[in-house]
Amino acid sequence: MAHISAPEGAPGIRSLVMFRPETGQHLYALAQVLLRGESPLSEAERELIAAYFSSRNDCIYCMCSHAATARYLFKDKKQVVDFVLDDYQSAPISSKLKSLLNIAGKVQQSGKAVLPEDVTEAHSHGANDRDIHDTVLIAATFCMFNRYVDGLASLTPTDPAAYEEMGKRLGEKGYILPGKT
């Protein structure tokens, strides 16, 4: 049960956005730009970064919803999401993406944990400055999102089918305010 009187039955951040739409609209707009806007990283890769980061923060709702979205976007390669969440170093992903996940993991510890050698390593695997920027911004944003969702104890579904439905909706429609479509 949520710590506040959030709308019943709406899971995770959706309930919090419905509780306070004047702030929620900006959070959704930020998520839309970060995860669906123009970027050298694919939408699937950005969702994977969000899911990985959320798993490190033990935010079950965000991890499950963004993992489901990444699975939807990866299509026939959806199993890569579970490999990354289990152990990204041995997952069948590019060295570039591994180096970016390393940076995201460092942001989870502390922004200051990202060292010049982490950036050099990412560059050596083909990451450009925009890839690194977007990875750090996704991680920093999900630090806030994870704490927002868990700090208010928003509803976290336990049925995997609920996340599959969310993943499809987010994969197809992106981050739009509840009730807008």
N, C-alpha and C positions, 0 to 999 in steps of 0.2 A: 504494500500500500504506500502510495506516495506521501511524502512529508507535507505536501500542500494539497489544496483542493483542486487538483488538476482534473480535466475531463476524464470520466470513467471509461475504461476500455481502450483508450488511445495509448499506444505504446511509446516508450522512449521519449525522444525529443519532440515528437508530434504533439504529445499531450502538453508539454511545456510551451510550445509555440502557440497552441490553442489557448493556453492560460494567459499568455501575454503576447498577443500578436504584434504589438508595436515594436517589441524587441525581436521577436521571432522572425519577422519578415527579413530583417537584416542578417540573421544567422543563416536562413535559407538562401538568401541572395549570395552570401559568401560561399556556402557549400556549392551552389550552382556554378559560380565562377571557378572555384578550385577544382571541382570534380567533373564538370561538364564543359567548361569554357575552353578556349584555345590553349593548347599546351603541347610541347613536343612529346610528352608522355601520353599514352593512350588513356581513355576513360577507364578501361579495365585495370591498367597499372595503377592509376591514382586511387581507385577504389580498393585495390589490394594494399596499397600503402596505408590507407585509412583503417582497413581491417587489421593489418599487422600491428599498427601502432595501438589500436584499441585493445588488441589481445595482450599487448605488453602492459597496458594499464588495467587489465582485468575488467574492462567494461564490456560485459557480456552482450548487452543490447547493441552497442555500436559495432562490436566485433562481428556479431551474427548478421546484422542487417547489411553491413558493408561487404562482408564475405559473400553473402547471398547475391548482392549486386555485382560483385566482381565475377562470381561464377556465371551469372547471367550474361555478362558482357564478354567473358572469355569463351563463351559458347562451347565448342567441342573440346576445348582445353581447360574446362572448368576445374578439373582435379588439381591443377597447379595451385589453386587457392589453399587447399588443405595441406599440400606439401609445404607451402610457404609458412602457414600457421604452425605446422609441426616443427619444421627446421628449415628456415629459408636458405641456409648455407648449402644444403644438399638438395634443394628443390630444383626442378628442371626449368630454371629461368636464366636469363642472361647475366653475365658478370656485372654489367652496368646496373641492372635492377638490384642485384645483391648488394652492390656498393651503395645504392640509394637507400635500401632497407637498413643497411648498417647506419647510415646517417640518421634515418628516422629513429632508430633505436637509441642513438646517442641523444637526440633531442628529448626522448622520453626520460632519460636520466637527468639531463640538464642541457640547456642550450649551449652552455660553455663546454660541454663534453665533446662537441663537434670540433675536431682538431684540423689544422691545415692538412695533415697527412690523410685524413678521411676524404677531404675534398680532392686532393691530388690523386688518391686511389680511384675515386669516382671519375675524374677526368681521364685517367689512364684507361678506363673501360668504356670511354665514349660518351660519358655524361657531359652535357654542356652546363653553363651557368644557370640557364633557365630550368633545366632538369633539377639541379640542386636547390635552386630557390623554391621551386614548386614543392619539392619533397619536404623541405624544412617548414614551409608555410602550412602544408597539409598537416604535418606532425604537430606544429604549434597550435593550430586551430583545433585539432582533435584532442589535444590536451584539455582545452577549454570545454569542448563538447562532452568528452568523457566525464569530466568532473561535474558538469551541469546535470547530465542524465543521472549519474550515480549519487551526486550530492543531494538531489531532491527525491531519490528513490523512485524514479518513474517506473512505470510498468515494464517489466522485462518478460516477454513471452517465453514459455518453455517448449512450445511446439515448433519443431523445425519447419513445418509447413507454413507457419505464419511468416517466417523470415524469407522463405522461398517466394511467397506472394509479394513481400516488400521489395525483394531484390528485382523482381520482374517490373514492378511499378517504377522503382527508382531508375532501373536500366532503360525503360522506355520513356518515362516522362521527366526524369530529373528531379530537381529539388524545387517543388512548387508548394505553396502554402496549402494546408488542408482546406478542402472546400473550394479551391480555385479551379480544379479539374479532376 
